[in-house]
Amino acid sequence: MNIGRAARETGLSVKTIRYYEDIGLVDADRADNGYRDFCTRQITQLRMLAQARHLGFGLEECRQLLDLNADPDRASRDVQLLATRNLGAVRSKIRQLRALEEQLETLIHDCHGDDAPDCAILDGLSTPVDRKQAAKA
């Protein structure tokens, strides 16, 4: 299957598939004309990559997942450990996003939103950020 069809089958862009090949996550076969030719195994790998990236796994974690998937002697605990670590990272991002949400709500609430030039949002954006406090959030 050519790269365009592989993209349609997996939901990935052609550019992303080429990138994954460039960094060694997938290895496309080559047809006689030199074009990429993806077999069922490679399409399965691309689908796995698409879903893993959607779930927040990083590229190196994806590489590990592909390696584990290809290893018939793998231990499921190794896969679970990767997923558990990823869940921790996702939860951390959620906490950070909630803190951002709270900050934005405060700025919006403090802004009068009238015809006057005073603006709590602009004032808040130009105030130095306490990096230690922001890191705790």
N, C-alpha and C positions, 0 to 999 in steps of 0.2 A: 504494500500500500504506500502511496506517495505521501509526502509530508503534509500536503493540503488536506488530504482525506484523514490522515492521522490527527491533524488538528481538529477537524470536525468530530471525529470519533471520541476524542479525549477532552474536548473543551479547552484545550490549551491553544495559544497562538502559535503560528509558525515560528515567529521570532523566539518564543520561549522554548520550543522544542529544539531549535538550533542551538540555543544557549545551553540547554541541558546536555546536548551532545558535545558541545565545546568543552564543558567542564567535566565530562566523563560520567555523567549520571546514566545516560543511555548510549547505546552504541548501535547506530542504524547500519543496516546492511546497505550495499550499493548495487543498484541494478546495472545491467550492461551499459546503459547510457550514462552512468555515473551519478544518477539521481539517487537520493535516499530511498530506501525500500524497507518499510517497517513490517515486521511479522507480528503474529499474535502475542508472542512473549514481550516484545517491545511496546506494543499497544497497552498491554497489561501494566507494564512498568510506568508508562506515561500516565495512565489512569491513576495508578497508585500515587505518583508524584503530585498530580493535580489535587487529589483528595487530601494528601498529607500537607501540602502547602496551604490548602483551604483551612485545615485544622491548626495551622500556625507552626508547623514543624519547619525548622531551618533547613538550609540546603545540606549541611553535614549530617543532620539527623535523618534527612531523606535518604542520603547515601547509606547510612547505617540500616535504615528500614529496608532498603532494596537488598542490601547484603544479607540481612536476616531472612528476608523472604526467599532468597535464592539458596539458603542453607537448609537442607533437609534435617540437619542435626541441631538446629537452633533450639534454644530454650525459650519458651514463651515468656518467662520472667524477664528476659532481656528486652523483649518488645514492650512489655508492660512498664519496665523501668523508663524507657524512652518516652512512652506516652504519659507517664506520671510526671516526669520532668517537664514535659511540654505543658501539661495541665497547670503546673505551678507557674510557669512563665505566662500563660494565658490569664491566670488569676491575678498575677502581678500587674499585667497590662490593664485589666479591668479596674483594679484599685487606682491606677494612675489616671485612667479615663474618668473615673468618678470624681477624683480630686480636681481634674480639669473642668468637669461639668460644674462642680461646686464653685470654683473660682469664676467661671463665666457667668453663672447665675448671680453671684454677688456683684460682679461688675455691672451687669445689666440692671439689676435691682437698684444699685446706687446711682445710676445715670437717670437724670430727670427726663430725658427724651423730649425736650421742648425746644423752643427757638433760641434759647440762651447758648452762648458759646462754651460755657463750662460743661465738661464731660468727664464723668467719673471713669468711663471706660478708657479714654485716652490717658487720663492721669494714671490709672492703674497699669496700663501697658508701658508707661514711661518710668515707672518706679522700679528701682533695682530689685531683682529677685533674690530672696534668701535661698541659695542653692541647698543648704542643709535642710531647711524646712520643706523645700520642694521635693527633695529626695525621700523624705519620710512619707510623703503622700503617696 
